[in-house]
Amino acid sequence: MTTIIRAQIAHTPRSPFVQDGALQAFSDGALEYYAGRTLSTRLYSNVRAGYPEAEVLDARYAFLLPGSVDCRVPFPQIRGEESVAEVRVVRRVVFSRGVS
């Protein structure tokens, strides 16, 4: 059976380093999943209309970040040539302020 989590949702289904507008955010969003797999993240009203029989977990108080398996990934682990330059800037700014 499909389950819907109703919550505030923000995620990047596309690479923000490659495409503009990659962030999707929904103040009344829904994450629908089945058998442990996320099917989609959209507006709650759209998801509910497609799955009227689904169980709904009301978590409107929560802010979901689908796909964030490990939010503690250090910034230098991000791939891509542009991230190397960004890491240098972050290190210069952070270390020049005495933060470690």
Backbone as numpy.savetxt, mean C-alpha at the origin, in Angstrom:
# Nx Ny Nz CAx CAy CAz Cx Cy Cz
-15.10 -18.66 0.20 -15.94 -17.47 0.20 -15.06 -16.23 0.20
-15.46 -15.26 -0.56 -14.75 -13.98 -0.62 -14.99 -13.20 0.65
-13.93 -12.57 1.15 -14.01 -11.72 2.33 -13.61 -10.31 1.93
-14.29 -9.33 2.50 -13.99 -7.93 2.23 -13.59 -7.26 3.53
-12.47 -6.55 3.50 -12.06 -5.72 4.63 -12.35 -4.27 4.24
-13.23 -3.66 5.01 -13.57 -2.24 4.75 -12.67 -1.37 5.62
-11.88 -0.50 4.98 -10.92 0.32 5.72 -10.43 1.46 4.84
-9.62 2.31 5.41 -8.89 3.30 4.64 -7.70 2.56 4.03
-7.47 2.76 2.75 -6.44 1.97 2.05 -5.56 2.89 1.21
-4.28 2.60 1.23 -3.33 3.27 0.33 -2.34 2.21 -0.14
-2.11 2.19 -1.43 -1.13 1.25 -1.97 -0.64 1.71 -3.32
0.43 1.09 -3.78 1.02 1.41 -5.07 1.05 0.14 -5.92
-0.01 -0.10 -6.69 -0.05 -1.31 -7.51 0.91 -1.25 -8.71
1.44 -0.06 -8.97 2.44 0.12 -10.02 3.66 0.78 -9.40
4.78 0.70 -10.04 6.01 1.28 -9.51 5.95 2.80 -9.51
6.11 3.42 -8.33 6.13 4.88 -8.28 7.40 5.48 -8.89
8.41 4.64 -9.12 9.65 5.10 -9.73 9.56 5.14 -11.25
8.52 4.49 -11.80 8.36 4.40 -13.25 7.15 5.18 -13.74
6.06 5.15 -12.98 4.81 5.77 -13.42 4.33 6.85 -12.47
3.90 7.96 -13.03 3.26 9.00 -12.21 1.89 8.49 -11.78
1.43 8.95 -10.64 0.10 8.58 -10.17 -0.02 7.13 -9.74
1.08 6.53 -9.30 1.04 5.12 -8.93 0.31 4.87 -7.61
0.25 5.88 -6.76 -0.42 5.72 -5.47 -1.93 5.75 -5.65
-2.60 4.75 -5.07 -4.06 4.73 -5.01 -4.45 4.80 -3.55
-5.37 5.69 -3.23 -5.82 5.84 -1.84 -7.34 5.94 -1.82
-7.93 5.27 -0.83 -9.38 5.23 -0.68 -9.74 5.50 0.78
-10.49 6.56 1.04 -10.89 6.83 2.43 -11.97 5.84 2.88
-12.77 5.34 1.95 -13.73 4.27 2.26 -13.44 3.16 1.26
-12.38 2.44 1.52 -11.93 1.42 0.59 -12.28 0.02 1.02
-11.97 -0.90 0.14 -12.20 -2.32 0.43 -11.08 -3.15 -0.18
-10.62 -4.09 0.58 -9.68 -5.07 0.09 -10.45 -6.38 0.06
-10.57 -6.95 -1.11 -11.30 -8.23 -1.21 -10.27 -9.34 -1.40
-10.48 -10.44 -0.67 -9.57 -11.56 -0.82 -10.32 -12.88 -0.74
-9.69 -13.88 -1.30 -10.24 -15.23 -1.33 -9.07 -16.20 -1.21
-9.20 -17.16 -0.32 -8.18 -18.21 -0.13 -6.79 -17.60 0.10
-6.74 -16.51 0.86 -5.46 -15.92 1.20 -4.84 -15.03 0.14
-5.53 -14.83 -0.97 -5.02 -13.99 -2.06 -5.85 -12.74 -2.21
-5.17 -11.60 -2.32 -5.88 -10.35 -2.57 -6.39 -10.34 -4.00
-7.67 -10.05 -4.16 -8.26 -9.98 -5.49 -8.22 -8.55 -6.03
-8.54 -7.58 -5.18 -8.48 -6.18 -5.60 -8.60 -5.26 -4.41
-8.26 -4.02 -4.64 -8.49 -2.94 -3.68 -9.14 -1.80 -4.45
-10.33 -1.44 -4.01 -11.12 -0.41 -4.70 -12.00 0.30 -3.69
-12.87 1.16 -4.19 -13.88 1.77 -3.33 -14.79 0.69 -2.75
-15.16 0.86 -1.50 -16.01 -0.14 -0.84 -17.31 -0.37 -1.60
-17.96 0.69 -2.04 -19.26 0.53 -2.73 -19.13 -0.32 -3.99
-18.03 -0.18 -4.72 -17.83 -0.97 -5.94 -17.59 -2.45 -5.62
-16.79 -2.70 -4.60 -16.50 -4.08 -4.23 -17.75 -4.76 -3.68
-18.45 -4.08 -2.80 -19.65 -4.66 -2.18 -20.71 -4.99 -3.22
-20.87 -4.14 -4.23 -21.85 -4.39 -5.28 -21.53 -5.67 -6.05
-20.26 -5.96 -6.21 -19.85 -7.16 -6.94 -19.89 -8.43 -6.10
-19.87 -8.30 -4.78 -19.86 -9.45 -3.89 -20.85 -9.24 -2.74
-22.16 -9.21 -3.02 -23.13 -8.95 -1.96 -23.18 -10.04 -0.88
-22.74 -11.23 -1.21 -22.78 -12.34 -0.25 -21.51 -12.47 0.58
-20.51 -11.64 0.30 -19.22 -11.75 0.99 -19.30 -11.31 2.44
-18.46 -11.92 3.27 -18.33 -11.50 4.66 -17.58 -10.17 4.67
-18.05 -9.22 5.47 -17.40 -7.91 5.55 -16.82 -7.73 6.96
-15.53 -7.45 7.00 -14.86 -7.13 8.25 -14.74 -5.60 8.31
-15.45 -4.98 9.24 -15.48 -3.53 9.32 -14.27 -3.03 10.09
-13.32 -2.44 9.36 -12.11 -1.90 9.97 -11.91 -0.46 9.51
-13.00 0.30 9.47 -12.92 1.68 8.99 -12.00 2.53 9.85
-11.72 2.09 11.06 -10.80 2.79 11.96 -9.34 2.55 11.56
-9.11 1.55 10.71 -7.75 1.14 10.37 -7.29 1.75 9.05
-5.98 1.77 8.87 -5.36 2.23 7.64 -4.55 1.06 7.09
-5.01 0.46 6.01 -4.34 -0.71 5.44 -3.35 -0.31 4.36
-2.22 -0.99 4.35 -1.19 -0.80 3.34 -0.94 -2.14 2.67
-1.80 -2.57 1.75 -1.63 -3.88 1.12 -0.29 -3.98 0.40
0.32 -5.12 0.52 1.59 -5.36 -0.15 2.80 -4.99 0.67
2.60 -4.35 1.81 3.72 -3.99 2.67 4.05 -5.17 3.58
4.79 -6.11 3.03 5.12 -7.32 3.78 6.05 -6.98 4.94
7.08 -6.19 4.66 8.03 -5.80 5.69 8.26 -4.30 5.56
7.55 -3.53 6.36 7.64 -2.07 6.27 8.96 -1.55 6.81
9.77 -2.41 7.40 11.03 -1.98 7.99 12.20 -2.12 7.04
11.95 -2.28 5.75 13.03 -2.43 4.78 13.82 -1.13 4.73
15.13 -1.19 4.99 15.94 0.03 4.92 15.91 0.63 3.52
15.91 1.94 3.44 15.82 2.63 2.17 16.85 2.16 1.15
18.11 1.88 1.53 19.09 1.46 0.51 18.75 0.14 -0.18
17.80 -0.63 0.33 17.46 -1.90 -0.30 16.51 -1.72 -1.48
16.04 -0.51 -1.70 15.17 -0.24 -2.84 16.01 -0.31 -4.11
15.52 -0.99 -5.13 16.27 -1.18 -6.36 16.09 -0.01 -7.32
17.03 0.11 -8.22 16.92 1.11 -9.27 18.03 2.14 -9.19
18.46 2.61 -10.35 19.54 3.57 -10.39 19.18 4.89 -9.70
17.92 5.32 -9.85 17.55 6.57 -9.22 17.59 6.48 -7.71
17.39 5.27 -7.16 17.42 5.13 -5.71 18.83 5.30 -5.16
19.85 4.99 -5.96 21.24 5.16 -5.51 21.50 6.64 -5.25
21.07 7.50 -6.16 21.24 8.94 -5.97 20.43 9.42 -4.77
19.22 8.89 -4.61 18.38 9.28 -3.48 19.01 8.87 -2.16
19.62 7.69 -2.12 20.27 7.22 -0.91 21.42 8.17 -0.54
22.18 8.60 -1.52 23.29 9.53 -1.25 22.76 10.84 -0.66
21.67 11.34 -1.19 21.08 12.57 -0.67 20.59 12.36 0.75
19.87 11.27 0.98 19.35 10.98 2.33 20.50 10.85 3.31
21.54 10.12 2.96 22.69 9.96 3.87 23.34 11.31 4.18
23.52 12.14 3.16 24.16 13.45 3.37 23.31 14.29 4.32
22.01 14.32 4.09 21.12 15.14 4.94 21.06 14.58 6.35
20.88 13.27 6.48 20.73 12.66 7.79 22.02 12.79 8.60
23.15 12.44 8.00 24.40 12.44 8.74 24.90 13.86 9.01
24.54 14.83 8.16 24.97 16.20 8.42 24.25 16.79 9.63
23.14 16.17 10.02 22.39 16.64 11.18 22.71 15.84 12.44
23.65 14.93 12.32 24.06 14.15 13.49 23.11 13.05 13.88
22.24 12.65 12.98 21.29 11.58 13.26 21.92 10.26 12.82
21.79 9.26 13.65 22.34 7.94 13.25 21.34 6.85 13.49
